[in-house]
Amino acid sequence: MQAFKGGESPAFRELFDRYKNSIYGFVRRRVDDPGRAEEITQDIFMALVQRRNGYEVRARFRTYLYRIALNRIASEHRKKVEPADEAAAEMATPTAGGDPSIIQQVRDALERLEPEQKQVVMLREYEGLSYQEIAEVLSVPVGTVRSRLFRAKLALREMLAPALAEGA
């Protein structure tokens, strides 16, 4: 990012190539329409281009980029007149090879989590961000991330206990 900020155009291409798929996946799990998710992903990278001169190294670049993405997704959701099945949009497509009924049960359980807990679970489990990165993206202390994740896992375990018992 420093090279791009300094005027090296190939540096942007490298950033784009490195992060485009993970950012698209992040957006896609939160926006139901694949076309709209692609547009938002492009908007995120355009925002990166527009804000390059204001970029300062305070955290890892990935954290900075996910923060832009999270803000852009929040803006998209605020624009909606009716939040039509937002939770389903967050759980876009399951990983290949998974049992569809289990995947649906997990989606349903995630849908019932508190929004703050769901966001932490999504950033940790789907995006692979560290606790520190999640804290920076959400602008909360690391301890808050840990407690939200802990509570979310307890809630998920409780919600999924009947399904786990059936499968045992």
N, CA, C and O atoms as a DFTB+ gen file, in Angstrom:
672 C
 N C O
     1  1       0.833      -1.190       0.000
     2  2       0.000       0.000       0.000
     3  2       0.872       1.246       0.000
     4  3       0.531       2.256      -0.614
     5  1       1.989       1.165       0.687
     6  2       2.896       2.322       0.716
     7  2       3.427       2.615      -0.685
     8  3       3.551       3.775      -1.076
     9  1       3.737       1.568      -1.432
    10  2       4.222       1.761      -2.804
    11  2       3.126       2.377      -3.668
    12  3       3.397       3.277      -4.463
    13  1       1.903       1.904      -3.522
    14  2       0.781       2.456      -4.281
    15  2       0.559       3.915      -3.901
    16  3       0.352       4.766      -4.766
    17  1       0.601       4.191      -2.630
    18  2       0.448       5.568      -2.148
    19  2       1.544       6.460      -2.749
    20  3       1.313       7.635      -3.034
    21  1       2.728       5.889      -2.935
    22  2       3.846       6.624      -3.511
    23  2       3.761       6.787      -5.011
    24  3       4.644       7.400      -5.610
    25  1       2.716       6.252      -5.639
    26  2       2.526       6.459      -7.066
    27  2       2.827       5.274      -7.951
    28  3       2.758       5.389      -9.175
    29  1       3.156       4.149      -7.375
    30  2       3.461       2.964      -8.181
    31  2       2.164       2.234      -8.536
    32  3       1.583       1.543      -7.700
    33  1       1.721       2.393      -9.770
    34  2       0.473       1.769     -10.219
    35  2       0.477       0.251     -10.147
    36  3      -0.551      -0.325      -9.791
    37  1       1.575      -0.432     -10.465
    38  2       1.562      -1.905     -10.364
    39  2       1.282      -2.391      -8.932
    40  3       0.814      -3.513      -8.736
    41  1       1.563      -1.562      -7.959
    42  2       1.313      -1.948      -6.567
    43  2      -0.182      -2.133      -6.326
    44  3      -0.581      -3.020      -5.572
    45  1      -1.012      -1.303      -6.959
    46  2      -2.457      -1.464      -6.798
    47  2      -2.898      -2.787      -7.401
    48  3      -3.708      -3.497      -6.807
    49  1      -2.378      -3.125      -8.568
    50  2      -2.743      -4.387      -9.212
    51  2      -2.410      -5.560      -8.298
    52  3      -3.182      -6.513      -8.194
    53  1      -1.260      -5.485      -7.638
    54  2      -0.868      -6.552      -6.716
    55  2      -1.829      -6.636      -5.530
    56  3      -2.228      -7.730      -5.130
    57  1      -2.203      -5.485      -4.968
    58  2      -3.161      -5.469      -3.856
    59  2      -4.508      -6.033      -4.312
    60  3      -5.123      -6.840      -3.616
    61  1      -4.949      -5.601      -5.477
    62  2      -6.227      -6.064      -6.002
    63  2      -6.203      -7.574      -6.217
    64  3      -7.118      -8.281      -5.792
    65  1      -5.162      -8.064      -6.874
    66  2      -5.066      -9.507      -7.134
    67  2      -5.006     -10.316      -5.847
    68  3      -5.569     -11.408      -5.769
    69  1      -4.331      -9.788      -4.848
    70  2      -4.162     -10.505      -3.587
    71  2      -5.458     -10.553      -2.775
    72  3      -5.738     -11.560      -2.125
    73  1      -6.251      -9.476      -2.804
    74  2      -7.403      -9.369      -1.899
    75  2      -8.779      -9.437      -2.562
    76  3      -9.784      -9.499      -1.854
    77  1      -8.859      -9.428      -3.872
    78  2     -10.172      -9.347      -4.530
    79  2     -11.094     -10.506      -4.157
    80  3     -12.276     -10.294      -3.888
    81  1     -10.567     -11.718      -4.139
    82  2     -11.426     -12.871      -3.842
    83  2     -11.899     -12.887      -2.395
    84  3     -13.067     -13.173      -2.129
    85  1     -11.015     -12.587      -1.465
    86  2     -11.432     -12.606      -0.056
    87  2     -12.413     -11.479       0.241
    88  3     -13.346     -11.666       1.022
    89  1     -12.217     -10.311      -0.370
    90  2     -13.156      -9.207      -0.144
    91  2     -14.502      -9.517      -0.795
    92  3     -15.552      -9.250      -0.211
    93  1     -14.473     -10.080      -2.000
    94  2     -15.730     -10.465      -2.638
    95  2     -16.480     -11.490      -1.777
    96  3     -17.691     -11.374      -1.592
    97  1     -15.772     -12.479      -1.258
    98  2     -16.409     -13.482      -0.399
    99  2     -17.003     -12.860       0.851
   100  3     -18.094     -13.230       1.284
   101  1     -16.278     -11.916       1.425
   102  2     -16.744     -11.198       2.616
   103  2     -18.046     -10.459       2.298
   104  3     -19.003     -10.519       3.070
   105  1     -18.076      -9.771       1.171
   106  2     -19.268      -9.026       0.765
   107  2     -20.390      -9.990       0.397
   108  3     -21.540      -9.788       0.789
   109  1     -20.062     -11.020      -0.343
   110  2     -21.079     -11.956      -0.835
   111  2     -21.827     -12.650       0.289
   112  3     -23.015     -12.944       0.155
   113  1     -21.148     -12.914       1.390
   114  2     -21.818     -13.550       2.524
   115  2     -22.756     -12.586       3.242
   116  3     -23.490     -12.989       4.145
   117  1     -22.734     -11.345       2.854
   118  2     -23.575     -10.343       3.496
   119  2     -24.569      -9.689       2.553
   120  3     -25.467      -8.972       2.996
   121  1     -24.417      -9.929       1.256
   122  2     -25.294      -9.348       0.244
   123  2     -25.810     -10.489      -0.622
   124  3     -25.025     -11.248      -1.191
   125  1     -27.108     -10.605      -0.719
   126  2     -27.742     -11.743      -1.388
   127  2     -27.471     -11.807      -2.886
   128  3     -27.288     -12.896      -3.431
   129  1     -27.442     -10.683      -3.546
   130  2     -27.301     -10.627      -4.997
   131  2     -25.830     -10.657      -5.407
   132  3     -25.081      -9.743      -5.061
   133  1     -25.397     -11.703      -6.145
   134  2     -23.990     -11.794      -6.542
   135  2     -23.516     -10.593      -7.372
   136  3     -22.384     -10.136      -7.214
   137  1     -24.372     -10.091      -8.245
   138  2     -24.012      -8.931      -9.054
   139  2     -23.781      -7.699      -8.198
   140  3     -22.830      -6.945      -8.404
   141  1     -24.666      -7.511      -7.239
   142  2     -24.530      -6.358      -6.334
   143  2     -23.283      -6.524      -5.467
   144  3     -22.586      -5.549      -5.188
   145  1     -23.006      -7.740      -5.046
   146  2     -21.798      -7.998      -4.245
   147  2     -20.552      -7.642      -5.049
   148  3     -19.591      -7.100      -4.504
   149  1     -20.571      -7.946      -6.339
   150  2     -19.431      -7.601      -7.190
   151  2     -19.279      -6.082      -7.315
   152  3     -18.167      -5.556      -7.275
   153  1     -20.411      -5.385      -7.466
   154  2     -20.372      -3.915      -7.551
   155  2     -19.816      -3.307      -6.261
   156  3     -19.002      -2.384      -6.300
   157  1     -20.254      -3.825      -5.144
   158  2     -19.778      -3.311      -3.858
   159  2     -18.285      -3.583      -3.708
   160  3     -17.544      -2.737      -3.206
   161  1     -17.845      -4.754      -4.139
   162  2     -16.419      -5.076      -4.082
   163  2     -15.624      -4.075      -4.915
   164  3     -14.571      -3.602      -4.488
   165  1     -16.125      -3.758      -6.090
   166  2     -15.462      -2.757      -6.922
   167  2     -15.451      -1.394      -6.230
   168  3     -14.453      -0.674      -6.277
   169  1     -16.569      -1.048      -5.586
   170  2     -16.642       0.222      -4.845
   171  2     -15.590       0.277      -3.739
   172  3     -14.999       1.325      -3.480
   173  1     -15.370      -0.855      -3.097
   174  2     -14.387      -0.921      -2.009
   175  2     -12.989      -0.623      -2.547
   176  3     -12.230       0.137      -1.946
   177  1     -12.664      -1.221      -3.669
   178  2     -11.345      -0.969      -4.246
   179  2     -11.241       0.446      -4.822
   180  3     -10.162       1.037      -4.817
   181  1     -12.346       0.985      -5.312
   182  2     -12.332       2.384      -5.764
   183  2     -12.111       3.315      -4.566
   184  3     -11.382       4.302      -4.667
   185  1     -12.741       2.995      -3.443
   186  2     -12.534       3.798      -2.230
   187  2     -11.073       3.728      -1.807
   188  3     -10.507       4.714      -1.335
   189  1     -10.477       2.577      -1.976
   190  2      -9.066       2.420      -1.647
   191  2      -8.211       3.334      -2.525
   192  3      -7.286       3.984      -2.039
   193  1      -8.525       3.379      -3.807
   194  2      -7.799       4.264      -4.728
   195  2      -7.993       5.721      -4.321
   196  3      -7.034       6.491      -4.265
   197  1      -9.236       6.091      -4.041
   198  2      -9.537       7.479      -3.692
   199  2      -8.903       7.899      -2.367
   200  3      -8.549       9.064      -2.189
   201  1      -8.763       6.970      -1.456
   202  2      -8.236       7.288      -0.116
   203  2      -6.750       6.992       0.040
   204  3      -6.216       7.097       1.144
   205  1      -6.088       6.632      -1.023
   206  2      -4.688       6.201      -0.898
   207  2      -3.793       7.246      -0.258
   208  3      -2.884       6.893       0.493
   209  1      -4.023       8.514      -0.534
   210  2      -3.167       9.557       0.037
   211  2      -3.399       9.746       1.528
   212  3      -2.524      10.248       2.234
   213  1      -4.565       9.348       2.010
   214  2      -4.867       9.463       3.436
   215  2      -4.475       8.239       4.246
   216  3      -4.584       8.238       5.472
   217  1      -4.019       7.198       3.561
   218  2      -3.656       5.966       4.253
   219  2      -2.421       6.180       5.118
   220  3      -1.413       6.733       4.678
   221  1      -2.533       5.724       6.361
   222  2      -1.404       5.755       7.289
   223  2      -1.263       4.372       7.900
   224  3      -2.255       3.706       8.195
   225  1      -0.030       3.949       8.085
   226  2       0.213       2.621       8.645
   227  2      -0.052       2.670      10.147
   228  3       0.791       3.111      10.928
   229  1      -1.231       2.212      10.531
   230  2      -1.595       2.109      11.949
   231  2      -1.872       0.657      12.307
   232  3      -1.745       0.241      13.458
   233  1      -2.249      -0.093      11.297
   234  2      -2.574      -1.512      11.474
   235  2      -2.186      -2.213      10.180
   236  3      -1.702      -1.583       9.239
   237  1      -2.402      -3.512      10.144
   238  2      -2.123      -4.252       8.917
   239  2      -3.046      -3.752       7.809
   240  3      -4.174      -3.331       8.067
   241  1      -2.560      -3.804       6.592
   242  2      -3.348      -3.348       5.452
   243  2      -4.653      -4.124       5.348
   244  3      -5.698      -3.542       5.061
   245  1      -4.603      -5.419       5.577
   246  2      -5.811      -6.249       5.486
   247  2      -6.902      -5.729       6.421
   248  3      -8.078      -5.706       6.057
   249  1      -6.514      -5.317       7.611
   250  2      -7.473      -4.769       8.567
   251  2      -8.091      -3.493       8.016
   252  3      -9.302      -3.291       8.108
   253  1      -7.263      -2.641       7.447
   254  2      -7.725      -1.389       6.850
   255  2      -8.740      -1.672       5.740
   256  3      -9.787      -1.029       5.677
   257  1      -8.432      -2.627       4.872
   258  2      -9.306      -2.955       3.756
   259  2     -10.633      -3.546       4.241
   260  3     -11.688      -3.206       3.705
   261  1     -10.594      -4.418       5.237
   262  2     -11.836      -4.986       5.774
   263  2     -12.685      -3.919       6.463
   264  3     -13.914      -4.002       6.460
   265  1     -12.046      -2.944       7.038
   266  2     -12.801      -1.848       7.666
   267  2     -13.554      -1.056       6.598
   268  3     -14.718      -0.705       6.789
   269  1     -12.896      -0.777       5.479
   270  2     -13.579      -0.104       4.363
   271  2     -14.757      -0.966       3.898
   272  3     -15.854      -0.456       3.669
   273  1     -14.521      -2.271       3.763
   274  2     -15.574      -3.183       3.312
   275  2     -16.750      -3.204       4.289
   276  3     -17.907      -3.149       3.871
   277  1     -16.461      -3.280       5.559
   278  2     -17.523      -3.308       6.565
   279  2     -18.347      -2.021       6.524
   280  3     -19.573      -2.063       6.620
   281  1     -17.684      -0.897       6.383
   282  2     -18.398       0.383       6.284
   283  2     -19.261       0.435       5.026
   284  3     -20.388       0.931       5.063
   285  1     -18.740      -0.071       3.926
   286  2     -19.485      -0.043       2.666
   287  2     -20.702      -0.965       2.738
   288  3     -21.769      -0.622       2.229
   289  1     -20.550      -2.118       3.359
   290  2     -21.677      -3.043       3.521
   291  2     -22.736      -2.433       4.439
   292  3     -23.932      -2.534       4.165
   293  1     -22.297      -1.806       5.518
   294  2     -23.242      -1.149       6.436
   295  2     -24.016      -0.067       5.700
   296  3     -25.222       0.080       5.894
   297  1     -23.333       0.679       4.866
   298  2     -23.986       1.713       4.072
   299  2     -25.019       1.105       3.129
   300  3     -26.112       1.647       2.964
   301  1     -24.676      -0.007       2.521
   302  2     -25.594      -0.704       1.614
   303  2     -26.852      -1.152       2.362
   304  3     -27.963      -1.009       1.852
   305  1     -26.680      -1.683       3.548
   306  2     -27.833      -2.150       4.323
   307  2     -28.703      -0.991       4.785
   308  3     -29.924      -1.121       4.864
   309  1     -28.081       0.139       5.087
   310  2     -28.870       1.318       5.494
   311  2     -29.713       1.834       4.336
   312  3     -30.792       2.386       4.554
   313  1     -29.235       1.660       3.114
   314  2     -29.965       2.138       1.938
   315  2     -31.225       1.332       1.675
   316  3     -32.182       1.842       1.092
   317  1     -31.231       0.089       2.097
   318  2     -32.383      -0.772       1.835
   319  2     -33.607      -0.255       2.585
   320  3     -33.524       0.124       3.753
   321  1     -34.729      -0.249       1.900
   322  2     -35.980       0.148       2.540
   323  2     -36.439      -0.934       3.498
   324  3     -36.853      -0.649       4.621
   325  1     -36.362      -2.175       3.049
   326  2     -36.710      -3.296       3.907
   327  2     -35.534      -4.266       3.939
   328  3     -35.037      -4.670       2.888
   329  1     -35.088      -4.642       5.129
   330  2     -33.954      -5.563       5.238
   331  2     -34.387      -6.994       4.944
   332  3     -34.516      -7.808       5.859
   333  1     -34.609      -7.299       3.675
   334  2     -35.144      -8.597       3.265
   335  2     -34.148      -9.719       3.522
   336  3     -33.160      -9.869       2.803
   337  1     -34.418     -10.483       4.531
   338  2     -33.650     -11.677       4.873
   339  2     -32.142     -11.437       4.872
   340  3     -31.387     -12.135       4.195
   341  1     -31.728     -10.455       5.631
   342  2     -30.311     -10.087       5.723
   343  2     -29.452     -11.247       6.206
   344  3     -28.332     -11.439       5.732
   345  1     -29.971     -12.005       7.134
   346  2     -29.180     -13.117       7.659
   347  2     -28.902     -14.147       6.566
   348  3     -27.798     -14.688       6.497
   349  1     -29.874     -14.421       5.721
   350  2     -29.646     -15.369       4.628
   351  2     -28.601     -14.827       3.669
   352  3     -27.806     -15.583       3.112
   353  1     -28.605     -13.530       3.481
   354  2     -27.599     -12.923       2.598
   355  2     -26.209     -13.083       3.183
   356  3     -25.236     -13.239       2.445
   357  1     -26.110     -13.044       4.495
   358  2     -24.807     -13.170       5.133
   359  2     -24.224     -14.562       4.960
   360  3     -23.005     -14.734       4.943
   361  1     -25.070     -15.528       4.835
   362  2     -24.615     -16.910       4.707
   363  2     -24.713     -17.353       3.264
   364  3     -25.497     -18.253       2.964
   365  1     -23.979     -16.781       2.384
   366  2     -24.150     -16.965       0.946
   367  2     -24.162     -18.422       0.519
   368  3     -25.225     -19.042       0.490
   369  1     -23.040     -18.968       0.197
   370  2     -23.028     -20.331      -0.298
   371  2     -22.212     -21.206       0.636
   372  3     -21.162     -20.784       1.120
   373  1     -22.677     -22.409       0.894
   374  2     -21.932     -23.306       1.766
   375  2     -20.671     -23.807       1.083
   376  3     -20.537     -23.734      -0.139
   377  1     -19.760     -24.311       1.884
   378  2     -18.552     -24.886       1.310
   379  2     -18.919     -26.199       0.642
   380  3     -19.834     -26.897       1.079
   381  1     -18.217     -26.520      -0.392
   382  2     -18.511     -27.734      -1.157
   383  2     -18.350     -28.959      -0.278
   384  3     -17.442     -29.032       0.551
   385  1     -19.245     -29.925      -0.470
   386  2     -19.121     -31.184       0.232
   387  2     -19.810     -31.232       1.576
   388  3     -19.836     -32.289       2.206
   389  1     -20.372     -30.124       2.042
   390  2     -21.035     -30.118       3.328
   391  2     -22.434     -30.703       3.231
   392  3     -23.064     -30.651       2.175
   393  1     -22.922     -31.261       4.341
   394  2     -24.278     -31.784       4.413
   395  2     -25.242     -30.594       4.379
   396  3     -25.200     -29.758       5.280
   397  1     -26.110     -30.495       3.363
   398  2     -26.999     -29.337       3.238
   399  2     -27.891     -29.106       4.458
   400  3     -28.152     -27.959       4.820
   401  1     -28.357     -30.173       5.092
   402  2     -29.227     -29.983       6.256
   403  2     -28.447     -29.398       7.434
   404  3     -28.969     -28.554       8.162
   405  1     -27.216     -29.835       7.624
   406  2     -26.377     -29.285       8.701
   407  2     -26.036     -27.831       8.392
   408  3     -26.080     -26.969       9.270
   409  1     -25.700     -27.575       7.140
   410  2     -25.373     -26.204       6.743
   411  2     -26.556     -25.289       7.019
   412  3     -26.379     -24.183       7.529
   413  1     -27.751     -25.737       6.689
   414  2     -28.943     -24.917       6.931
   415  2     -29.168     -24.706       8.426
   416  3     -29.570     -23.617       8.837
   417  1     -28.921     -25.706       9.231
   418  2     -29.079     -25.559      10.678
   419  2     -28.079     -24.546      11.235
   420  3     -28.411     -23.754      12.117
   421  1     -26.861     -24.579      10.714
   422  2     -25.853     -23.605      11.153
   423  2     -26.268     -22.202      10.723
   424  3     -26.167     -21.251      11.498
   425  1     -26.738     -22.081       9.478
   426  2     -27.219     -20.773       8.997
   427  2     -28.337     -20.246       9.886
   428  3     -28.331     -19.081      10.286
   429  1     -29.297     -21.115      10.189
   430  2     -30.419     -20.706      11.037
   431  2     -29.936     -20.268      12.417
   432  3     -30.427     -19.283      12.968
   433  1     -28.977     -20.999      12.970
   434  2     -28.440     -20.644      14.283
   435  2     -27.706     -19.306      14.216
   436  3     -27.871     -18.465      15.100
   437  1     -26.908     -19.105      13.188
   438  2     -26.204     -17.832      13.029
   439  2     -27.184     -16.678      12.875
   440  3     -26.944     -15.574      13.364
   441  1     -28.279     -16.946      12.196
   442  2     -29.313     -15.938      11.981
   443  2     -29.904     -15.454      13.313
   444  3     -30.309     -14.298      13.435
   445  1     -29.948     -16.332      14.289
   446  2     -30.556     -15.997      15.586
   447  2     -29.575     -15.348      16.567
   448  3     -29.979     -14.904      17.642
   449  1     -28.294     -15.290      16.206
   450  2     -27.321     -14.640      17.092
   451  2     -27.559     -13.139      17.159
   452  3     -28.156     -12.544      16.262
   453  1     -27.077     -12.543      18.243
   454  2     -27.063     -11.080      18.335
   455  2     -26.211     -10.552      17.180
   456  3     -25.226     -11.194      16.814
   457  1     -26.560      -9.400      16.593
   458  2     -25.787      -8.881      15.453
   459  2     -24.290      -8.725      15.746
   460  3     -23.463      -9.026      14.885
   461  1     -23.936      -8.264      16.934
   462  2     -22.514      -8.083      17.269
   463  2     -21.790      -9.420      17.338
   464  3     -20.641      -9.536      16.913
   465  1     -22.468     -10.422      17.873
   466  2     -21.873     -11.752      17.952
   467  2     -21.720     -12.352      16.562
   468  3     -20.688     -12.944      16.246
   469  1     -22.745     -12.197      15.734
   470  2     -22.706     -12.744      14.383
   471  2     -21.544     -12.126      13.598
   472  3     -20.829     -12.829      12.884
   473  1     -21.361     -10.823      13.732
   474  2     -20.291     -10.149      13.006
   475  2     -18.919     -10.703      13.402
   476  3     -18.062     -10.923      12.545
   477  1     -18.716     -10.926      14.703
   478  2     -17.440     -11.455      15.179
   479  2     -17.231     -12.879      14.658
   480  3     -16.133     -13.219      14.219
   481  1     -18.258     -13.700      14.702
   482  2     -18.145     -15.071      14.197
   483  2     -17.813     -15.058      12.708
   484  3     -16.953     -15.813      12.254
   485  1     -18.485     -14.210      11.958
   486  2     -18.244     -14.143      10.513
   487  2     -16.810     -13.706      10.212
   488  3     -16.155     -14.284       9.345
   489  1     -16.328     -12.699      10.916
   490  2     -14.975     -12.214      10.673
   491  2     -13.928     -13.252      11.074
   492  3     -12.900     -13.389      10.412
   493  1     -14.187     -13.970      12.141
   494  2     -13.225     -14.964      12.629
   495  2     -13.263     -16.248      11.799
   496  3     -12.234     -16.708      11.305
   497  1     -14.448     -16.815      11.652
   498  2     -14.566     -18.135      11.040
   499  2     -14.587     -18.104       9.516
   500  3     -14.013     -18.985       8.876
   501  1     -15.239     -17.105       8.926
   502  2     -15.323     -17.058       7.471
   503  2     -14.171     -16.282       6.848
   504  3     -13.690     -16.643       5.774
   505  1     -13.724     -15.217       7.514
   506  2     -12.667     -14.378       6.942
   507  2     -11.289     -14.696       7.498
   508  3     -10.280     -14.290       6.920
   509  1     -11.231     -15.421       8.619
   510  2      -9.959     -15.829       9.187
   511  2      -9.160     -14.709       9.827
   512  3      -7.939     -14.807       9.940
   513  1      -9.834     -13.648      10.246
   514  2      -9.132     -12.540      10.891
   515  2      -8.754     -12.919      12.321
   516  3      -9.454     -13.688      12.979
   517  1      -7.649     -12.373      12.783
   518  2      -7.217     -12.590      14.168
   519  2      -8.087     -11.743      15.090
   520  3      -8.812     -10.860      14.632
   521  1      -8.012     -12.016      16.385
   522  2      -8.762     -11.216      17.356
   523  2      -8.371      -9.749      17.251
   524  3      -9.229      -8.868      17.298
   525  1      -7.088      -9.493      17.111
   526  2      -6.604      -8.118      17.014
   527  2      -7.162      -7.431      15.761
   528  3      -7.587      -6.278      15.821
   529  1      -7.158      -8.131      14.646
   530  2      -7.685      -7.563      13.407
   531  2      -9.181      -7.290      13.522
   532  3      -9.661      -6.252      13.066
   533  1      -9.913      -8.213      14.127
   534  2     -11.356      -8.011      14.316
   535  2     -11.591      -6.789      15.189
   536  3     -12.468      -5.975      14.901
   537  1     -10.814      -6.660      16.248
   538  2     -10.942      -5.509      17.140
   539  2     -10.722      -4.212      16.372
   540  3     -11.443      -3.236      16.573
   541  1      -9.730      -4.205      15.497
   542  2      -9.451      -2.997      14.718
   543  2     -10.546      -2.718      13.696
   544  3     -10.935      -1.566      13.502
   545  1     -11.045      -3.765      13.041
   546  2     -12.114      -3.589      12.052
   547  2     -13.376      -3.046      12.718
   548  3     -14.030      -2.154      12.179
   549  1     -13.717      -3.580      13.882
   550  2     -14.952      -3.190      14.573
   551  2     -14.762      -2.009      15.530
   552  3     -15.731      -1.503      16.097
   553  1     -13.529      -1.579      15.705
   554  2     -13.212      -0.470      16.628
   555  2     -13.669      -0.768      18.054
   556  3     -14.301       0.060      18.709
   557  1     -13.333      -1.967      18.514
   558  2     -13.636      -2.375      19.886
   559  2     -12.370      -2.987      20.482
   560  3     -11.471      -3.381      19.739
   561  1     -12.284      -3.073      21.817
   562  2     -11.123      -3.720      22.427
   563  2     -11.077      -5.222      22.124
   564  3     -12.107      -5.841      21.857
   565  1      -9.888      -5.790      22.169
   566  2      -9.710      -7.222      21.914
   567  2     -10.530      -8.042      22.916
   568  3     -11.090      -9.076      22.554
   569  1     -10.603      -7.596      24.146
   570  2     -11.393      -8.304      25.155
   571  2     -12.862      -8.398      24.769
   572  3     -13.522      -9.397      25.053
   573  1     -13.367      -7.365      24.127
   574  2     -14.760      -7.380      23.668
   575  2     -14.936      -8.417      22.566
   576  3     -15.939      -9.129      22.528
   577  1     -13.962      -8.498      21.678
   578  2     -14.008      -9.512      20.614
   579  2     -14.034     -10.902      21.236
   580  3     -14.839     -11.751      20.852
   581  1     -13.142     -11.127      22.204
   582  2     -13.086     -12.440      22.855
   583  2     -14.399     -12.794      23.535
   584  3     -14.890     -13.915      23.403
   585  1     -14.967     -11.835      24.266
   586  2     -16.207     -12.138      24.991
   587  2     -17.377     -12.347      24.026
   588  3     -18.210     -13.226      24.250
   589  1     -17.449     -11.547      22.954
   590  2     -18.524     -11.744      21.969
   591  2     -18.406     -13.104      21.297
   592  3     -19.404     -13.794      21.091
   593  1     -17.191     -13.480      20.960
   594  2     -16.984     -14.770      20.312
   595  2     -17.310     -15.916      21.267
   596  3     -17.917     -16.909      20.866
   597  1     -16.911     -15.777      22.518
   598  2     -17.202     -16.789      23.528
   599  2     -18.713     -16.957      23.689
   600  3     -19.230     -18.074      23.671
   601  1     -19.409     -15.838      23.844
   602  2     -20.871     -15.899      24.003
   603  2     -21.541     -16.457      22.753
   604  3     -22.501     -17.222      22.845
   605  1     -21.035     -16.075      21.590
   606  2     -21.610     -16.577      20.335
   607  2     -21.447     -18.087      20.235
   608  3     -22.376     -18.793      19.840
   609  1     -20.269     -18.580      20.592
   610  2     -20.036     -20.026      20.523
   611  2     -20.918     -20.779      21.507
   612  3     -21.429     -21.853      21.191
   613  1     -21.099     -20.220      22.694
   614  2     -22.005     -20.857      23.660
   615  2     -23.427     -20.897      23.109
   616  3     -24.106     -21.920      23.194
   617  1     -23.867     -19.779      22.547
   618  2     -25.222     -19.709      21.999
   619  2     -25.381     -20.682      20.830
   620  3     -26.396     -21.371      20.726
   621  1     -24.391     -20.736      19.963
   622  2     -24.457     -21.666      18.829
   623  2     -24.484     -23.114      19.301
   624  3     -25.239     -23.936      18.780
   625  1     -23.654     -23.415      20.290
   626  2     -23.616     -24.775      20.829
   627  2     -24.992     -25.158      21.379
   628  3     -25.470     -26.271      21.161
   629  1     -25.613     -24.232      22.087
   630  2     -26.934     -24.497      22.663
   631  2     -27.985     -24.670      21.562
   632  3     -28.820     -25.572      21.633
   633  1     -27.941     -23.809      20.553
   634  2     -28.911     -23.893      19.457
   635  2     -28.725     -25.150      18.623
   636  3     -29.696     -25.716      18.118
   637  1     -27.472     -25.590      18.476
   638  2     -27.189     -26.734      17.619
   639  2     -27.145     -28.065      18.369
   640  3     -26.983     -29.116      17.750
   641  1     -27.286     -28.031      19.684
   642  2     -27.212     -29.250      20.493
   643  2     -28.194     -30.329      20.011
   644  3     -27.799     -31.489      19.900
   645  1     -29.460     -29.988      19.721
   646  2     -30.373     -31.042      19.242
   647  2     -29.888     -31.687      17.943
   648  3     -29.990     -32.903      17.779
   649  1     -29.366     -30.885      17.026
   650  2     -28.877     -31.429      15.749
   651  2     -27.643     -32.297      15.971
   652  3     -27.482     -33.332      15.326
   653  1     -26.771     -31.871      16.890
   654  2     -25.580     -32.655      17.197
   655  2     -25.948     -33.979      17.844
   656  3     -25.320     -35.004      17.580
   657  1     -26.973     -33.954      18.696
   658  2     -27.412     -35.186      19.357
   659  2     -27.988     -36.167      18.347
   660  3     -27.777     -37.374      18.464
   661  1     -28.720     -35.653      17.346
   662  2     -29.315     -36.515      16.318
   663  2     -28.219     -37.191      15.497
   664  3     -28.327     -38.365      15.143
   665  1     -27.162     -36.430      15.200
   666  2     -26.087     -36.958      14.367
   667  2     -25.173     -37.910      15.102
   668  3     -24.395     -38.617      14.462
   669  1     -25.236     -37.958      16.418
   670  2     -24.330     -38.801      17.201
   671  2     -24.754     -40.253      17.201
   672  3     -24.092     -41.089      17.816
